[in-house]
Amino acid sequence: EPVIEIPEDRGDPLTLVQIARREQDDANALARRTNEPYHAYDRVWCAFDVDEHDKRRFNDAKQIAASNGIELAISNPCIELWLLLHFRENPGEHHRHHLQKMMREFVTNYDKHVDSQLIAGYDKAVARAQRLDHEATEQGEPGRNPTTSIYVLTEAIRWGS
């Protein structure tokens, strides 16, 4: 069964990748120091939105992640896209504020926190997200608005891969 550690730190994509890299380096150093390989992480992930982050810092985050074996789960424009896919088909290209408003149609008083309301729609959300990713890639625009790869992370957790 996977053990998941989530740092308390928050920030823009570059900050998150830097934190993940530091955590990864610390775990690897501990594994070497103690000669106990189980201290090292099998996989390191960063999940974040595209939102309105600085494009240069966003691209730097992707490059540093790739160079350090850090996997990314990115939602464009925001996490609400992934959440909405639990309830409905592709909402189309929208600004994050509109998607947040749309979430309130499904989750009363939505404020970036959800609970078991998503469970029933999980498999549909995965299929819908895969379809969005496939369509964007086929049209030569991987990662465009709307796409989300959060499902890749959740499936890795679900199946322990």
Steps between C-alpha positions, in 0.01 A plus 500: 500500500647838403606748764428856394679798650368849427718794605328791672670753272301662221586724207514545128605207277873583514494526879316167526750324275789648697342373823447156347859489380627597847281232663620244246865593556458483879336156479773372269772637730338330800481172309872523416601612850311219674558244226122443506359539148140509626558862612519611135179575314384270223321786326473873552205697365401865482140593429410852401283725286605706202285787633664831424849407612802664342568303181878504544479364857244245383731380221798497739295281736430252221866491396633450855240229563597314184871525585442356846248224431217693664166415346245773436123500523384826343151637466433774245364742590437380856423204728130571464515355148597161648228532764233599247579195289364289788157653435483591133663484160759748376392851601712651219766766525434734793679728743562345842249731669222374274590137571498573873153648460389193303616277787248669728224355282608153615649564845311747716728764653799364305822652637775275358410218739299195403432168663342171400274679249761425233521124552199406288629693199866405523514244217309736270737784593801287406346409164403863431846629594667236282279605211593868546870414512472280191311765300750772596796282408340394171453868412861582590412695814586279798422664833264757350193641673308282579720204595596335824743224581398476865348162414849363426598575859176367650521183294861448610385529861195282439696218340821544698708547190 
